[in-house]
Amino acid sequence: MRRAGSLVLLPAFAALLATAFAVASADDSSTAIKTDSLLPGDNFVGWVGQPIYADDLFEALPESQLVYNWDGEAEQFRFASPHVRGDLYKIDPGMGIVIRISGDEAVAWRRPDDRPVPIVFLEPGWNLVAWSGADGVSLGEARSSPDLKEADIVAPEKVERLDFGDAIWVNAPHAIEWRQVPGVPIDLIATETASAVNKNALITEALSAMDWYKQEFELEIATHLTLYLHFDCEELLADALPEHDVLGELQCLGSYHPFSAWAGPDYVVVDLSALYMWGNSWRPHDFFRDVYTHELAHVLQYQLLERSLLDEPAWLVEGVAMWMTTHRKILAD
Ligand SMILES: [Zn+2]
C-alpha cells in the first residue's frame, strides 16, 4: 500500500528491529485470562477477547447451548447454537452477548480478556456492548460520561456496578462515539456511511496493532493518531484536519485515489471500499488487522527517522511493512 509524503527505513530502524528480535521471546501467548462463573440459564457477557467463531466458543464451553446478541444496525437478535444453524457466526471484541448454560450447575469459565475496547461506536437505538472500563464502576458513573448525554444505560441482571468484561445495554438517540476509557490517543474521522460494526472493528484493530508492536518489538507509537475512514476522496479532503495533508503528492483520480490505505507521521487513511473490494466485508477485523499492522509500520518508520525522505527505496519501506503483516499472521497461527 502506498504512502503519502515520505516513508523511509534507516539503518537505525533496522538496528532497532534486530535488537527487538534479540529480546522478543517466541512466546506470543500473552493472552490474559479471566475466570467467570456462569449460572444455569442466560448469562450476559461483554466479549473482550480476540474475535472468536461461535463454534469455537461452544467447543471451549460445552455447557453452553445457545449464544445470542443484538444486532443494533439490523435491529434484531442473532443467535448461534451447536444444534441448529443460526445467524451469529463470529463474536467480536466490544460485543455484548448472552450465553445460555444448560443443566442446573454453575460453570467456571476461563475466558480471554486481552482485547479491551475503550472506544465503542453505538448505533441509534439499542446496543448490547461490552464494558471495557475499570472494575466496580457504578451505573451512575458510567451514565455520567459526557458522550452519553441523552443515552440511557441499562445493566442486565440488575447489576449495580460494572466490571471489566460485563455486558451493558445502551439506548442511543443517535450514533454515538462512547469513550469508555478517557485518554486513548486515537481519533477516528469516518464517513457517515460507515457502520458502527466497521468502526468498532477499526478501533479495536488499530489499538491491537499498536499493542502488538509494543509487545513484539518494544516499539511505541509516540504520537496522537488520527484515523480517517472514507469512501470518497472529496469527502476525505473536506474532513481532513487542517494540519493533515492527507493526499500529499497523490491526487483524487476520478472518484478516489488509487491506493486503499496510506500513512503519514501521525495519521492513517483507509479507503472503506477496499473492505468490500477485497471481499472481506463480513470479516472487518481481519481486514483492519492487516491494514493497521502495515500502516503503523510506516508511522513507526516516520517516528524513528524523524524526517521525511521521499527518496528512500520503496522496496525497503514497503518490504518492512509487508513483512510485519506476514510475521504477525505467522505468529498468530
Ligand atoms: Zn505501505
Residues whose N, C-alpha, C, O or C-beta is under 5 A from the ligand:
A	BS01	ZN	M1 R2 E318 A321
